[in-house]
Amino acid sequence: MQLYHHPFSMDSQKVRLALEERGIDYTSFHVNPITGKNMDSLFFRMNTSAKLPVLQNGAHIIYDTVEIIQYIEQIAIVSSGGGEISSGEVVAWIKKIQEWNPKYFTLSHIPDKHRHFVSKFTRRVAIARMAEYPDLASAYHCKLRKEYETQDNLRNPEVLRRSGEYLVSLLDEVETKLGETPFLVGQEFSMADVFLVPVLARLELLNLQDEYIHSRPNIAKYWEMVQQRPSYNKVVGKYFNGWRRYKTLFKTWYCLRVRSMLRRY
């Protein structure tokens, strides 16, 4: 079983957390979307949305994060010879968390000069691939158009307002729930927590933990607890805890600069 993912991708983190928590072996392939690796022809032919993650098991390929998690649960049940699929309450939390799109919130907290530089690089990669692979030109053009739409939406205060309000509402609901149970659904870490942890990790990566995490005592306590889990340390902490975040981000930024300077798209 192969997983195409990257540490920067929140949905990738969700899937990897699920795989680690369920103890399922997989082969890891890093595909960095910031450097345009998700538009390399081999990956793009498999998934023309260019989104991460992608799970491949033989001829079976899954692109949707929720579907991947469900597939992982089924594999875990078959492998262990027992167990249960996530309850209705877990599924409801998964859907609620997944409804929040972190893209606009994240990009709005990145300095304009960095954001514009990455966007320009991404557009140039798409244009270069259109010329290189004419049979995929329409799919690359669709990706290019979506990049322009993203930049337009970032200039729309209503889009940013809705994203921020949904996040606040979600965290307030989580805060209330964590006042009743140690995890989102009861006493055990579940797939609902798998979806929540990357949201909190993204807030800390953006240095917004004081505003969104520490201001909510139940979430703050929960966040401290889940960071001790081996799955968190392998999936998130390995790349973003302490000085590691600067190493992870610097490597990507350096790669972008060099490729832009050499015009290697």
Secondary structure as GFF3:
##gff-version 3
##sequence-region A 1 265
A	DSSP	beta_strand	2	5	.	.	.	ID=ss1
A	DSSP	alpha_helix	10	22	.	.	.	ID=ss2
A	DSSP	beta_strand	27	30	.	.	.	ID=ss3
A	DSSP	three_ten_helix	37	39	.	.	.	ID=ss4
A	DSSP	alpha_helix	41	46	.	.	.	ID=ss5
A	DSSP	beta_strand	54	57	.	.	.	ID=ss6
A	DSSP	beta_strand	60	62	.	.	.	ID=ss7
A	DSSP	alpha_helix	65	80	.	.	.	ID=ss8
A	DSSP	alpha_helix	88	98	.	.	.	ID=ss9
A	DSSP	alpha_helix	102	108	.	.	.	ID=ss10
A	DSSP	alpha_helix	112	132	.	.	.	ID=ss11
A	DSSP	three_ten_helix	134	136	.	.	.	ID=ss12
A	DSSP	alpha_helix	137	154	.	.	.	ID=ss13
A	DSSP	alpha_helix	157	178	.	.	.	ID=ss14
A	DSSP	alpha_helix	191	205	.	.	.	ID=ss15
A	DSSP	alpha_helix	209	212	.	.	.	ID=ss16
A	DSSP	alpha_helix	217	226	.	.	.	ID=ss17
A	DSSP	alpha_helix	230	232	.	.	.	ID=ss18
A	DSSP	pi_helix	233	237	.	.	.	ID=ss19
A	DSSP	alpha_helix	238	240	.	.	.	ID=ss20
A	DSSP	alpha_helix	244	261	.	.	.	ID=ss21
###
